Amino acid sequence: MRETEIGIALPLWRYGARATAGQAAQAELDWSAAAEQAARLLVAGQVREALGQLAAAESEQRLTVLQNQLLAELTDDVDRRVKAGDLAPADAMAARAEWLASKAQEAEAAQRLRGQLAQWQLLTGLALAAQAESSKPAAFELNDAHPELQLAVRAVERAQRKLAAVQVQRSDAPELGVSLRQDRPGQGNPAQSSVGVALRMPFGTATYAQPRIAAALTEVDVALVQQQRMRDRLTAELELARSQLRAAEAQGQLEAQRAALLRERAGHVDKSFKAGESPLPELLRALNAAAQAEAANERQQAQLRLAQARLQQAQGLLP
């Protein structure tokens, strides 16, 4: 006697379970896309900071080169006047000492620039720095399209969809079974075949779903709290970036005026020195003060561009 039975069981969707599961899956996809945009904004912030530091290093290196050239020309002029008997040899020594100090500053600035270029290449993979991004108008109100804020919104939506899915699927899904059975009694009796249909309905499993529902509710509460904290943090960062930009603009105007005045003064002292009316130490002090003011102005302009980039970063704008 032989008995053969083959069957298959198919799970059935409860009412609304399929639509809820689809919405939960879509919420996961939306959250993944928002997480990608937030990560892109984070990388953009690192690139903006690196670009600001690189721009400052380039400005400093360019100013040291110009200062070195100016002092080299002054040293040659002093040497000629010393040979002609117009100046004392001590003046030539003082001019050459200032020139050597400027060469040391140029080498130090070049080394810092190489370090910033290496960090830029490590971060971006680019050998040369990209052009600075154009200044985009950034509002002073928090934009709801901010990638980090959108990520928090998607996290809340994902948690809510998970909760809805758990609430719909409180118990195990029912099953529809279909089986084919064949009996061979043997001893010459004919075989008997039958088809069976079964419906399995689980009962008493809703209690076991309570821990999952509680966990889903907790996830929703945590996501809501994180969303509010994210909004508060982004609002504070935007206000800080706005105040820093205003301070940088005001300080930039002052540094530009100071550099222009000291540059003009150094030009007058240089004319007076060539006419034999001013001593060399006074000219060197004027040139040094003008160079320091020009360097401070360049640094402040770099800080201003960085403050503009930080405001765009706080607004959530991608370069």
C-alpha positions as YAML, in Angstrom:
chain: A
units: angstrom
residues:
- id: 1
  name: MET
  ca: [0.00, 0.00, 0.00]
- id: 2
  name: ARG
  ca: [1.35, 3.44, -0.98]
- id: 3
  name: GLU
  ca: [0.11, 6.93, -0.31]
- id: 4
  name: THR
  ca: [1.31, 10.11, -2.11]
- id: 5
  name: GLU
  ca: [0.29, 13.65, -1.27]
- id: 6
  name: ILE
  ca: [1.50, 16.95, -2.74]
- id: 7
  name: GLY
  ca: [0.29, 20.30, -1.42]
- id: 8
  name: ILE
  ca: [1.01, 24.02, -1.55]
- id: 9
  name: ALA
  ca: [0.09, 26.78, 0.90]
- id: 10
  name: LEU
  ca: [-0.27, 30.42, -0.19]
- id: 11
  name: PRO
  ca: [-0.42, 33.31, 2.31]
- id: 12
  name: LEU
  ca: [-3.37, 35.67, 1.87]
- id: 13
  name: TRP
  ca: [-3.30, 39.42, 2.33]
- id: 14
  name: ARG
  ca: [-5.52, 40.80, 5.04]
- id: 15
  name: TYR
  ca: [-7.76, 43.69, 4.12]
- id: 16
  name: GLY
  ca: [-5.58, 46.78, 3.56]
- id: 17
  name: ALA
  ca: [-2.35, 44.92, 4.37]
- id: 18
  name: ARG
  ca: [-1.06, 44.94, 0.83]
- id: 19
  name: ALA
  ca: [-1.57, 48.69, 0.36]
- id: 20
  name: THR
  ca: [-0.01, 49.38, 3.76]
- id: 21
  name: ALA
  ca: [3.02, 47.26, 2.96]
- id: 22
  name: GLY
  ca: [3.46, 49.09, -0.34]
- id: 23
  name: GLN
  ca: [3.29, 52.47, 1.40]
- id: 24
  name: ALA
  ca: [5.85, 51.31, 3.96]
- id: 25
  name: ALA
  ca: [8.20, 50.21, 1.17]
- id: 26
  name: GLN
  ca: [7.77, 53.54, -0.61]
- id: 27
  name: ALA
  ca: [8.52, 55.36, 2.65]
- id: 28
  name: GLU
  ca: [11.78, 53.39, 2.89]
- id: 29
  name: LEU
  ca: [12.71, 54.47, -0.63]
- id: 30
  name: ASP
  ca: [11.89, 58.11, 0.13]
- id: 31
  name: TRP
  ca: [13.96, 57.97, 3.31]
- id: 32
  name: SER
  ca: [16.92, 56.49, 1.39]
- id: 33
  name: ALA
  ca: [16.73, 59.29, -1.20]
- id: 34
  name: ALA
  ca: [16.57, 61.93, 1.56]
- id: 35
  name: ALA
  ca: [19.54, 60.32, 3.32]
- id: 36
  name: GLU
  ca: [21.52, 60.51, 0.08]
- id: 37
  name: GLN
  ca: [20.75, 64.23, -0.29]
- id: 38
  name: ALA
  ca: [21.70, 64.88, 3.35]
- id: 39
  name: ALA
  ca: [25.00, 63.05, 2.80]
- id: 40
  name: ARG
  ca: [25.65, 65.14, -0.33]
- id: 41
  name: LEU
  ca: [25.05, 68.31, 1.70]
- id: 42
  name: LEU
  ca: [27.50, 67.09, 4.37]
- id: 43
  name: VAL
  ca: [30.19, 66.49, 1.75]
- id: 44
  name: ALA
  ca: [29.40, 69.89, 0.20]
- id: 45
  name: GLY
  ca: [30.03, 71.52, 3.58]
- id: 46
  name: GLN
  ca: [33.44, 69.85, 3.82]
- id: 47
  name: VAL
  ca: [34.30, 70.96, 0.29]
- id: 48
  name: ARG
  ca: [33.25, 74.54, 1.03]
- id: 49
  name: GLU
  ca: [35.42, 74.67, 4.14]
- id: 50
  name: ALA
  ca: [38.39, 73.20, 2.26]
- id: 51
  name: LEU
  ca: [37.89, 75.64, -0.60]
- id: 52
  name: GLY
  ca: [37.79, 78.60, 1.80]
- id: 53
  name: GLN
  ca: [41.03, 77.54, 3.48]
- id: 54
  name: LEU
  ca: [42.65, 76.94, 0.10]
- id: 55
  name: ALA
  ca: [41.60, 80.37, -1.15]
- id: 56
  name: ALA
  ca: [43.10, 81.99, 1.95]
- id: 57
  name: ALA
  ca: [46.36, 80.08, 1.46]
- id: 58
  name: GLU
  ca: [46.50, 81.11, -2.22]
- id: 59
  name: SER
  ca: [45.95, 84.77, -1.34]
- id: 60
  name: GLU
  ca: [48.65, 84.68, 1.32]
- id: 61
  name: GLN
  ca: [51.13, 83.00, -1.02]
- id: 62
  name: ARG
  ca: [50.40, 85.52, -3.79]
- id: 63
  name: LEU
  ca: [50.94, 88.46, -1.43]
- id: 64
  name: THR
  ca: [54.23, 87.07, -0.15]
- id: 65
  name: VAL
  ca: [55.46, 86.73, -3.75]
- id: 66
  name: LEU
  ca: [54.57, 90.35, -4.49]
- id: 67
  name: GLN
  ca: [56.18, 91.53, -1.25]
- id: 68
  name: ASN
  ca: [59.33, 89.58, -2.06]
- id: 69
  name: GLN
  ca: [59.53, 91.13, -5.51]
- id: 70
  name: LEU
  ca: [59.04, 94.61, -4.07]
- id: 71
  name: LEU
  ca: [61.77, 94.15, -1.45]
- id: 72
  name: ALA
  ca: [64.10, 92.62, -4.04]
- id: 73
  name: GLU
  ca: [63.73, 95.72, -6.22]
- id: 74
  name: LEU
  ca: [64.25, 97.93, -3.17]
- id: 75
  name: THR
  ca: [67.40, 96.00, -2.22]
- id: 76
  name: ASP
  ca: [68.85, 96.43, -5.70]
- id: 77
  name: ASP
  ca: [68.06, 100.15, -5.60]
- id: 78
  name: VAL
  ca: [69.69, 100.53, -2.17]
- id: 79
  name: ASP
  ca: [72.79, 98.64, -3.36]
- id: 80
  name: ARG
  ca: [73.17, 101.01, -6.30]
- id: 81
  name: ARG
  ca: [72.79, 104.04, -4.07]
- id: 82
  name: VAL
  ca: [75.30, 102.63, -1.58]
- id: 83
  name: LYS
  ca: [77.83, 102.16, -4.38]
- id: 84
  name: ALA
  ca: [77.11, 105.71, -5.51]
- id: 85
  name: GLY
  ca: [77.74, 106.99, -2.00]
- id: 86
  name: ASP
  ca: [74.18, 108.22, -1.39]
- id: 87
  name: LEU
  ca: [73.43, 105.70, 1.40]
- id: 88
  name: ALA
  ca: [75.40, 104.02, 4.13]
- id: 89
  name: PRO
  ca: [76.32, 100.29, 3.93]
- id: 90
  name: ALA
  ca: [74.12, 99.70, 6.99]
- id: 91
  name: ASP
  ca: [71.09, 100.61, 4.88]
- id: 92
  name: ALA
  ca: [72.01, 97.94, 2.34]
- id: 93
  name: MET
  ca: [72.30, 95.38, 5.15]
- id: 94
  name: ALA
  ca: [68.90, 96.36, 6.54]
- id: 95
  name: ALA
  ca: [67.24, 96.17, 3.12]
- id: 96
  name: ARG
  ca: [68.79, 92.77, 2.39]
- id: 97
  name: ALA
  ca: [67.71, 91.46, 5.81]
- id: 98
  name: GLU
  ca: [64.11, 92.47, 5.09]
- id: 99
  name: TRP
  ca: [64.34, 90.81, 1.67]
- id: 100
  name: LEU
  ca: [65.63, 87.55, 3.19]
- id: 101
  name: ALA
  ca: [62.83, 87.62, 5.76]
- id: 102
  name: SER
  ca: [60.29, 88.03, 2.96]
- id: 103
  name: LYS
  ca: [61.81, 85.06, 1.11]
- id: 104
  name: ALA
  ca: [61.39, 82.95, 4.26]
- id: 105
  name: GLN
  ca: [57.75, 84.04, 4.53]
- id: 106
  name: GLU
  ca: [57.21, 83.20, 0.87]
- id: 107
  name: ALA
  ca: [58.61, 79.70, 1.38]
- id: 108
  name: GLU
  ca: [56.43, 79.19, 4.45]
- id: 109
  name: ALA
  ca: [53.33, 80.38, 2.60]
- id: 110
  name: ALA
  ca: [54.13, 78.09, -0.34]
- id: 111
  name: GLN
  ca: [54.44, 75.15, 2.05]
- id: 112
  name: ARG
  ca: [51.05, 75.90, 3.61]
- id: 113
  name: LEU
  ca: [49.54, 76.18, 0.14]
- id: 114
  name: ARG
  ca: [50.93, 72.78, -0.83]
- id: 115
  name: GLY
  ca: [49.41, 71.32, 2.33]
- id: 116
  name: GLN
  ca: [45.99, 72.79, 1.54]
- id: 117
  name: LEU
  ca: [46.22, 71.54, -2.05]
- id: 118
  name: ALA
  ca: [47.02, 68.05, -0.78]
- id: 119
  name: GLN
  ca: [43.99, 68.11, 1.51]
- id: 120
  name: TRP
  ca: [41.82, 69.39, -1.35]
- id: 121
  name: GLN
  ca: [42.99, 66.61, -3.64]
- id: 122
  name: LEU
  ca: [42.42, 64.02, -0.92]
- id: 123
  name: LEU
  ca: [38.88, 65.27, -0.35]
- id: 124
  name: THR
  ca: [37.76, 65.89, -3.94]
- id: 125
  name: GLY
  ca: [40.13, 63.87, -6.09]
- id: 126
  name: LEU
  ca: [40.85, 67.01, -8.15]
- id: 127
  name: ALA
  ca: [44.39, 68.20, -8.74]
- id: 128
  name: LEU
  ca: [43.33, 71.84, -9.09]
- id: 129
  name: ALA
  ca: [40.81, 73.77, -7.08]
- id: 130
  name: ALA
  ca: [37.47, 74.41, -8.72]
- id: 131
  name: GLN
  ca: [36.23, 77.91, -9.32]
- id: 132
  name: ALA
  ca: [34.37, 79.45, -6.43]
- id: 133
  name: GLU
  ca: [30.65, 78.95, -6.66]
- id: 134
  name: SER
  ca: [28.56, 81.89, -7.69]
- id: 135
  name: SER
  ca: [26.87, 83.76, -4.91]
- id: 136
  name: LYS
  ca: [23.31, 82.49, -4.70]
- id: 137
  name: PRO
  ca: [20.63, 84.45, -2.90]
- id: 138
  name: ALA
  ca: [19.99, 82.63, 0.35]
- id: 139
  name: ALA
  ca: [16.88, 83.41, 2.35]
- id: 140
  name: PHE
  ca: [17.11, 84.07, 6.05]
- id: 141
  name: GLU
  ca: [14.21, 81.75, 6.84]
- id: 142
  name: LEU
  ca: [14.64, 78.00, 7.15]
- id: 143
  name: ASN
  ca: [13.64, 76.29, 3.93]
- id: 144
  name: ASP
  ca: [11.45, 73.21, 4.28]
- id: 145
  name: ALA
  ca: [13.37, 71.68, 1.36]
- id: 146
  name: HIS
  ca: [16.57, 71.56, 3.46]
- id: 147
  name: PRO
  ca: [18.04, 68.05, 2.93]
- id: 148
  name: GLU
  ca: [18.57, 67.38, 6.63]
- id: 149
  name: LEU
  ca: [15.08, 68.56, 7.48]
- id: 150
  name: GLN
  ca: [13.68, 66.44, 4.67]
- id: 151
  name: LEU
  ca: [15.54, 63.46, 6.08]
- id: 152
  name: ALA
  ca: [13.88, 64.02, 9.46]
- id: 153
  name: VAL
  ca: [10.47, 64.31, 7.78]
- id: 154
  name: ARG
  ca: [11.05, 61.08, 5.85]
- id: 155
  name: ALA
  ca: [12.13, 59.34, 9.04]
- id: 156
  name: VAL
  ca: [8.84, 60.31, 10.69]
- id: 157
  name: GLU
  ca: [6.89, 59.13, 7.67]
- id: 158
  name: ARG
  ca: [8.80, 55.85, 7.59]
- id: 159
  name: ALA
  ca: [8.10, 55.22, 11.27]
- id: 160
  name: GLN
  ca: [4.41, 56.00, 10.79]
- id: 161
  name: ARG
  ca: [4.16, 53.62, 7.82]
- id: 162
  name: LYS
  ca: [5.84, 50.88, 9.85]
- id: 163
  name: LEU
  ca: [3.33, 51.43, 12.64]
- id: 164
  name: ALA
  ca: [0.42, 51.24, 10.21]
- id: 165
  name: ALA
  ca: [1.79, 48.01, 8.74]
- id: 166
  name: VAL
  ca: [2.20, 46.46, 12.18]
- id: 167
  name: GLN
  ca: [-1.30, 47.51, 13.23]
- id: 168
  name: VAL
  ca: [-2.83, 45.94, 10.12]
- id: 169
  name: GLN
  ca: [-0.84, 42.73, 10.45]
- id: 170
  name: ARG
  ca: [-1.62, 42.08, 14.11]
- id: 171
  name: SER
  ca: [-1.61, 38.31, 13.59]
- id: 172
  name: ASP
  ca: [-0.15, 35.85, 11.16]
- id: 173
  name: ALA
  ca: [-1.59, 35.98, 7.65]
- id: 174
  name: PRO
  ca: [-4.24, 33.34, 6.76]
- id: 175
  name: GLU
  ca: [-3.20, 30.61, 4.36]
- id: 176
  name: LEU
  ca: [-4.98, 28.95, 1.48]
- id: 177
  name: GLY
  ca: [-3.81, 25.38, 0.86]
- id: 178
  name: VAL
  ca: [-4.37, 23.12, -2.15]
- id: 179
  name: SER
  ca: [-3.30, 19.44, -2.07]
- id: 180
  name: LEU
  ca: [-3.42, 16.43, -4.37]
- id: 181
  name: ARG
  ca: [-3.57, 12.97, -2.77]
- id: 182
  name: GLN
  ca: [-3.30, 9.53, -4.36]
- id: 183
  name: ASP
  ca: [-3.80, 6.19, -2.56]
- id: 184
  name: ARG
  ca: [-2.72, 2.82, -3.94]
- id: 185
  name: PRO
  ca: [-4.20, 0.13, -1.67]
- id: 186
  name: GLY
  ca: [-2.45, -2.67, -3.57]
- id: 187
  name: GLN
  ca: [-3.63, -6.27, -4.09]
- id: 188
  name: GLY
  ca: [-5.13, -5.31, -7.45]
- id: 189
  name: ASN
  ca: [-7.41, -2.58, -6.09]
- id: 190
  name: PRO
  ca: [-7.65, 0.56, -8.20]
- id: 191
  name: ALA
  ca: [-5.87, 3.76, -7.13]
- id: 192
  name: GLN
  ca: [-7.92, 6.55, -5.54]
- id: 193
  name: SER
  ca: [-7.16, 10.25, -6.12]
- id: 194
  name: SER
  ca: [-8.53, 13.26, -4.31]
- id: 195
  name: VAL
  ca: [-8.08, 17.03, -4.27]
- id: 196
  name: GLY
  ca: [-8.20, 18.96, -1.02]
- id: 197
  name: VAL
  ca: [-8.65, 22.67, -0.32]
- id: 198
  name: ALA
  ca: [-7.79, 24.08, 3.12]
- id: 199
  name: LEU
  ca: [-8.09, 27.54, 4.69]
- id: 200
  name: ARG
  ca: [-5.89, 28.21, 7.72]
- id: 201
  name: MET
  ca: [-7.04, 31.04, 9.98]
- id: 202
  name: PRO
  ca: [-4.70, 31.85, 12.90]
- id: 203
  name: PHE
  ca: [-6.40, 32.92, 16.14]
- id: 204
  name: GLY
  ca: [-5.08, 34.26, 19.39]
- id: 205
  name: THR
  ca: [-1.92, 35.75, 17.93]
- id: 206
  name: ALA
  ca: [-2.90, 39.43, 18.28]
- id: 207
  name: THR
  ca: [-1.47, 39.47, 21.80]
- id: 208
  name: TYR
  ca: [1.95, 38.60, 20.48]
- id: 209
  name: ALA
  ca: [1.82, 41.66, 18.19]
- id: 210
  name: GLN
  ca: [1.58, 44.10, 21.10]
- id: 211
  name: PRO
  ca: [5.39, 44.32, 21.62]
- id: 212
  name: ARG
  ca: [5.87, 45.10, 17.93]
- id: 213
  name: ILE
  ca: [3.18, 47.79, 18.04]
- id: 214
  name: ALA
  ca: [4.75, 49.32, 21.16]
- id: 215
  name: ALA
  ca: [8.17, 49.37, 19.49]
- id: 216
  name: ALA
  ca: [6.69, 51.02, 16.39]
- id: 217
  name: LEU
  ca: [4.95, 53.66, 18.52]
- id: 218
  name: THR
  ca: [8.23, 54.40, 20.29]
- id: 219
  name: GLU
  ca: [9.99, 54.77, 16.93]
- id: 220
  name: VAL
  ca: [7.34, 57.27, 15.82]
- id: 221
  name: ASP
  ca: [7.74, 59.33, 19.01]
- id: 222
  name: VAL
  ca: [11.54, 59.34, 18.70]
- id: 223
  name: ALA
  ca: [11.33, 60.41, 15.03]
- id: 224
  name: LEU
  ca: [8.99, 63.29, 15.91]
- id: 225
  name: VAL
  ca: [11.29, 64.52, 18.68]
- id: 226
  name: GLN
  ca: [14.33, 64.29, 16.39]
- id: 227
  name: GLN
  ca: [12.47, 66.21, 13.70]
- id: 228
  name: GLN
  ca: [11.72, 69.07, 16.09]
- id: 229
  name: ARG
  ca: [15.30, 69.11, 17.37]
- id: 230
  name: MET
  ca: [16.60, 69.12, 13.81]
- id: 231
  name: ARG
  ca: [14.42, 72.11, 12.95]
- id: 232
  name: ASP
  ca: [15.60, 74.00, 16.04]
- id: 233
  name: ARG
  ca: [19.26, 73.23, 15.28]
- id: 234
  name: LEU
  ca: [19.02, 74.25, 11.63]
- id: 235
  name: THR
  ca: [17.24, 77.48, 12.57]
- id: 236
  name: ALA
  ca: [19.99, 78.34, 15.07]
- id: 237
  name: GLU
  ca: [22.73, 77.52, 12.53]
- id: 238
  name: LEU
  ca: [21.05, 79.71, 9.91]
- id: 239
  name: GLU
  ca: [20.82, 82.64, 12.34]
- id: 240
  name: LEU
  ca: [24.49, 82.19, 13.31]
- id: 241
  name: ALA
  ca: [25.58, 82.06, 9.65]
- id: 242
  name: ARG
  ca: [23.61, 85.23, 8.92]
- id: 243
  name: SER
  ca: [25.21, 87.13, 11.81]
- id: 244
  name: GLN
  ca: [28.68, 85.91, 10.83]
- id: 245
  name: LEU
  ca: [28.13, 87.08, 7.25]
- id: 246
  name: ARG
  ca: [27.09, 90.54, 8.39]
- id: 247
  name: ALA
  ca: [30.13, 90.81, 10.67]
- id: 248
  name: ALA
  ca: [32.43, 89.61, 7.88]
- id: 249
  name: GLU
  ca: [31.01, 92.19, 5.47]
- id: 250
  name: ALA
  ca: [31.51, 95.03, 7.96]
- id: 251
  name: GLN
  ca: [35.04, 93.92, 8.87]
- id: 252
  name: GLY
  ca: [35.89, 93.43, 5.19]
- id: 253
  name: GLN
  ca: [35.01, 97.04, 4.40]
- id: 254
  name: LEU
  ca: [37.19, 98.29, 7.26]
- id: 255
  name: GLU
  ca: [40.16, 96.13, 6.26]
- id: 256
  name: ALA
  ca: [39.88, 97.26, 2.62]
- id: 257
  name: GLN
  ca: [39.91, 100.93, 3.66]
- id: 258
  name: ARG
  ca: [42.87, 100.37, 5.99]
- id: 259
  name: ALA
  ca: [44.85, 98.54, 3.31]
- id: 260
  name: ALA
  ca: [44.18, 101.31, 0.77]
- id: 261
  name: LEU
  ca: [45.34, 104.01, 3.19]
- id: 262
  name: LEU
  ca: [48.55, 102.20, 4.16]
- id: 263
  name: ARG
  ca: [49.25, 101.37, 0.51]
- id: 264
  name: GLU
  ca: [48.93, 105.04, -0.40]
- id: 265
  name: ARG
  ca: [51.12, 106.05, 2.56]
- id: 266
  name: ALA
  ca: [53.80, 103.56, 1.52]
- id: 267
  name: GLY
  ca: [53.77, 105.09, -1.97]
- id: 268
  name: HIS
  ca: [54.32, 108.58, -0.56]
- id: 269
  name: VAL
  ca: [57.14, 107.37, 1.70]
- id: 270
  name: ASP
  ca: [58.75, 105.58, -1.25]
- id: 271
  name: LYS
  ca: [58.70, 108.78, -3.32]
- id: 272
  name: SER
  ca: [60.15, 110.67, -0.36]
- id: 273
  name: PHE
  ca: [62.89, 108.05, 0.06]
- id: 274
  name: LYS
  ca: [63.85, 108.23, -3.61]
- id: 275
  name: ALA
  ca: [64.02, 111.99, -3.30]
- id: 276
  name: GLY
  ca: [66.34, 111.64, -0.31]
- id: 277
  name: GLU
  ca: [63.88, 113.13, 2.16]
- id: 278
  name: SER
  ca: [63.06, 109.98, 4.18]
- id: 279
  name: PRO
  ca: [65.38, 107.40, 5.71]
- id: 280
  name: LEU
  ca: [65.33, 103.75, 4.75]
- id: 281
  name: PRO
  ca: [63.97, 102.43, 8.10]
- id: 282
  name: GLU
  ca: [60.89, 104.58, 7.71]
- id: 283
  name: LEU
  ca: [60.31, 103.19, 4.21]
- id: 284
  name: LEU
  ca: [60.75, 99.63, 5.43]
- id: 285
  name: ARG
  ca: [58.26, 100.19, 8.24]
- id: 286
  name: ALA
  ca: [55.77, 101.70, 5.79]
- id: 287
  name: LEU
  ca: [56.15, 98.80, 3.38]
- id: 288
  name: ASN
  ca: [55.80, 96.27, 6.18]
- id: 289
  name: ALA
  ca: [52.66, 97.94, 7.52]
- id: 290
  name: ALA
  ca: [51.16, 98.07, 4.02]
- id: 291
  name: ALA
  ca: [51.99, 94.41, 3.41]
- id: 292
  name: GLN
  ca: [50.43, 93.34, 6.69]
- id: 293
  name: ALA
  ca: [47.30, 95.39, 5.99]
- id: 294
  name: GLU
  ca: [47.02, 93.90, 2.49]
- id: 295
  name: ALA
  ca: [47.40, 90.39, 3.89]
- id: 296
  name: ALA
  ca: [44.75, 91.08, 6.53]
- id: 297
  name: ASN
  ca: [42.45, 92.42, 3.80]
- id: 298
  name: GLU
  ca: [42.95, 89.30, 1.67]
- id: 299
  name: ARG
  ca: [42.32, 87.04, 4.64]
- id: 300
  name: GLN
  ca: [39.16, 88.94, 5.48]
- id: 301
  name: GLN
  ca: [37.94, 88.71, 1.88]
- id: 302
  name: ALA
  ca: [38.51, 84.95, 2.02]
- id: 303
  name: GLN
  ca: [36.59, 84.84, 5.30]
- id: 304
  name: LEU
  ca: [33.78, 86.79, 3.66]
- id: 305
  name: ARG
  ca: [33.52, 84.28, 0.81]
- id: 306
  name: LEU
  ca: [33.61, 81.47, 3.35]
- id: 307
  name: ALA
  ca: [30.84, 83.15, 5.37]
- id: 308
  name: GLN
  ca: [28.72, 83.38, 2.21]
- id: 309
  name: ALA
  ca: [29.33, 79.69, 1.54]
- id: 310
  name: ARG
  ca: [28.44, 78.82, 5.14]
- id: 311
  name: LEU
  ca: [25.17, 80.72, 4.80]
- id: 312
  name: GLN
  ca: [24.33, 78.73, 1.70]
- id: 313
  name: GLN
  ca: [25.29, 75.56, 3.59]
- id: 314
  name: ALA
  ca: [23.00, 76.51, 6.48]
- id: 315
  name: GLN
  ca: [20.22, 77.15, 3.96]
- id: 316
  name: GLY
  ca: [20.75, 73.64, 2.57]
- id: 317
  name: LEU
  ca: [21.80, 74.74, -0.93]
- id: 318
  name: LEU
  ca: [24.07, 72.39, -2.85]
- id: 319
  name: PRO
  ca: [26.89, 73.96, -4.91]
...
